[in-house]
C-alpha cells in the first residue's frame, strides 16, 4: 500500500513543471492562477498537472469563493526523502566495506 | 542527493591505487568479502565484467539456504576507470523485473596517491522497499531519518523556467 503510493509519488515527479510547482509551493501556499502564471502553458494543461500532484499526495488544494489555493504536503516529501536516505545508507556502508577491504588486503605495502 | 529523481551519489577517497580497487570488484574471491555485510555470506554467482555480462550475487545467513540478492547486467566496463550495471536487465541484456530497479555508475580516478571512488545510483521507483528490508539488508534501515530541509533546498532551486 505504502509502496504503491511511493511509486505513484515518484512518477508524478517525472515532469519538470510538476517539480517546479512543488518548488514554488515550498515557499508558501498559492492560488492556482498565481501558480500557473510563470509556466506559459494553457490552464487546462496546467490543471492536469495539479491533478496528478494532488492524486499522488504531493499537494492538497481548497476552494474558497472562486479562488482555489494549493498547499504542499510535507509528509509526502518526508516519505520520499526517507526512502532515499535508506538507500543511501546501504550504499555508504557498502562503500565503507570496500574501502576497508582494499586498504587492508589489496593496497601495496607502505614504503615507510 | 536528489529525492525528486530518486538518485543518490556518494564518494570516498580510498588509500590504494585504482588497480587495487578494481581487483576488489573484478576478482570474485575479493568481491565476495565486502559486497554484503558480515555475518551474511556472499557468493558471486556471475561476475562477468564485460558489457552484457551477468552480475548475480546470492547470500545466506547462519549456513542456511542461499537466496538471491542482486541480479543484473553490466553495461559498461572500463578497467580501473568505470563500471556501470543495471538491475533492469539480466545477463545478455535480457529484460527483467527486478525487486529493486536501479542503475549504478561506479567511477575510479587516481587522486592523492589513492583512488577517488564515486557511485551514482539512479532508482526507477521505490517500490518493494519493504522486500529489501526482508532480505536482510538491515544496515541503515530505519536508522537514518531524512531531513525535510534537504528536500526543501532542492525544491526551492527547482523553480519555473
HADDOCK unambig.tbl for C-alpha pairs under 7 A between the chains (distance, minus, plus):
assign (segid A and resid 3 and name CA) (segid B and resid 126 and name CA) 6.86 0.50 0.50
assign (segid A and resid 3 and name CA) (segid B and resid 127 and name CA) 4.95 0.50 0.50
assign (segid A and resid 3 and name CA) (segid B and resid 128 and name CA) 6.27 0.50 0.50
assign (segid A and resid 3 and name CA) (segid B and resid 129 and name CA) 6.92 0.50 0.50
assign (segid A and resid 4 and name CA) (segid B and resid 127 and name CA) 6.53 0.50 0.50
assign (segid A and resid 6 and name CA) (segid B and resid 126 and name CA) 6.35 0.50 0.50
assign (segid A and resid 6 and name CA) (segid B and resid 127 and name CA) 6.86 0.50 0.50
assign (segid A and resid 7 and name CA) (segid B and resid 125 and name CA) 5.46 0.50 0.50
assign (segid A and resid 7 and name CA) (segid B and resid 126 and name CA) 5.92 0.50 0.50
assign (segid A and resid 7 and name CA) (segid B and resid 127 and name CA) 5.68 0.50 0.50
assign (segid A and resid 10 and name CA) (segid B and resid 125 and name CA) 6.38 0.50 0.50
assign (segid A and resid 13 and name CA) (segid B and resid 4 and name CA) 6.24 0.50 0.50
assign (segid A and resid 17 and name CA) (segid B and resid 160 and name CA) 6.93 0.50 0.50
assign (segid A and resid 19 and name CA) (segid B and resid 158 and name CA) 6.61 0.50 0.50
assign (segid A and resid 20 and name CA) (segid B and resid 158 and name CA) 5.19 0.50 0.50
assign (segid A and resid 20 and name CA) (segid B and resid 159 and name CA) 4.80 0.50 0.50
assign (segid A and resid 20 and name CA) (segid B and resid 160 and name CA) 5.08 0.50 0.50
assign (segid A and resid 22 and name CA) (segid B and resid 155 and name CA) 6.72 0.50 0.50
assign (segid A and resid 23 and name CA) (segid B and resid 155 and name CA) 4.23 0.50 0.50
assign (segid A and resid 23 and name CA) (segid B and resid 156 and name CA) 4.82 0.50 0.50
assign (segid A and resid 23 and name CA) (segid B and resid 158 and name CA) 5.61 0.50 0.50
assign (segid A and resid 23 and name CA) (segid B and resid 159 and name CA) 5.92 0.50 0.50
assign (segid A and resid 24 and name CA) (segid B and resid 156 and name CA) 6.85 0.50 0.50
assign (segid A and resid 24 and name CA) (segid B and resid 159 and name CA) 6.41 0.50 0.50
assign (segid A and resid 26 and name CA) (segid B and resid 152 and name CA) 6.72 0.50 0.50
assign (segid A and resid 26 and name CA) (segid B and resid 156 and name CA) 6.80 0.50 0.50
assign (segid A and resid 38 and name CA) (segid B and resid 160 and name CA) 6.44 0.50 0.50
assign (segid A and resid 39 and name CA) (segid B and resid 160 and name CA) 6.39 0.50 0.50
assign (segid A and resid 77 and name CA) (segid B and resid 148 and name CA) 6.93 0.50 0.50
assign (segid A and resid 77 and name CA) (segid B and resid 151 and name CA) 7.00 0.50 0.50
assign (segid A and resid 78 and name CA) (segid B and resid 146 and name CA) 6.67 0.50 0.50
assign (segid A and resid 78 and name CA) (segid B and resid 148 and name CA) 5.97 0.50 0.50
assign (segid A and resid 80 and name CA) (segid B and resid 3 and name CA) 6.34 0.50 0.50
assign (segid A and resid 81 and name CA) (segid B and resid 3 and name CA) 5.51 0.50 0.50
assign (segid A and resid 81 and name CA) (segid B and resid 146 and name CA) 5.41 0.50 0.50
assign (segid A and resid 81 and name CA) (segid B and resid 151 and name CA) 6.95 0.50 0.50
assign (segid A and resid 82 and name CA) (segid B and resid 145 and name CA) 5.58 0.50 0.50
assign (segid A and resid 82 and name CA) (segid B and resid 146 and name CA) 4.62 0.50 0.50
assign (segid A and resid 84 and name CA) (segid B and resid 3 and name CA) 6.30 0.50 0.50
assign (segid A and resid 84 and name CA) (segid B and resid 6 and name CA) 6.39 0.50 0.50
assign (segid A and resid 85 and name CA) (segid B and resid 144 and name CA) 6.64 0.50 0.50
assign (segid A and resid 85 and name CA) (segid B and resid 145 and name CA) 6.93 0.50 0.50
assign (segid A and resid 85 and name CA) (segid B and resid 146 and name CA) 5.77 0.50 0.50
assign (segid A and resid 86 and name CA) (segid B and resid 140 and name CA) 5.91 0.50 0.50
assign (segid A and resid 86 and name CA) (segid B and resid 141 and name CA) 5.46 0.50 0.50
assign (segid A and resid 86 and name CA) (segid B and resid 144 and name CA) 6.67 0.50 0.50
assign (segid A and resid 88 and name CA) (segid B and resid 8 and name CA) 6.54 0.50 0.50
assign (segid A and resid 89 and name CA) (segid B and resid 140 and name CA) 4.99 0.50 0.50
assign (segid A and resid 90 and name CA) (segid B and resid 139 and name CA) 6.29 0.50 0.50
assign (segid A and resid 90 and name CA) (segid B and resid 140 and name CA) 5.92 0.50 0.50
assign (segid A and resid 92 and name CA) (segid B and resid 10 and name CA) 6.96 0.50 0.50
assign (segid A and resid 94 and name CA) (segid B and resid 35 and name CA) 6.25 0.50 0.50
assign (segid A and resid 97 and name CA) (segid B and resid 34 and name CA) 5.35 0.50 0.50
assign (segid A and resid 98 and name CA) (segid B and resid 34 and name CA) 5.47 0.50 0.50
assign (segid A and resid 99 and name CA) (segid B and resid 14 and name CA) 5.54 0.50 0.50
assign (segid A and resid 101 and name CA) (segid B and resid 34 and name CA) 6.63 0.50 0.50
assign (segid A and resid 102 and name CA) (segid B and resid 16 and name CA) 6.87 0.50 0.50
assign (segid A and resid 102 and name CA) (segid B and resid 20 and name CA) 6.63 0.50 0.50
assign (segid A and resid 102 and name CA) (segid B and resid 21 and name CA) 6.09 0.50 0.50
assign (segid A and resid 102 and name CA) (segid B and resid 24 and name CA) 6.57 0.50 0.50
assign (segid A and resid 103 and name CA) (segid B and resid 15 and name CA) 5.95 0.50 0.50
assign (segid A and resid 103 and name CA) (segid B and resid 16 and name CA) 6.04 0.50 0.50
assign (segid A and resid 106 and name CA) (segid B and resid 20 and name CA) 5.61 0.50 0.50
assign (segid A and resid 107 and name CA) (segid B and resid 16 and name CA) 4.92 0.50 0.50
assign (segid A and resid 107 and name CA) (segid B and resid 20 and name CA) 6.17 0.50 0.50
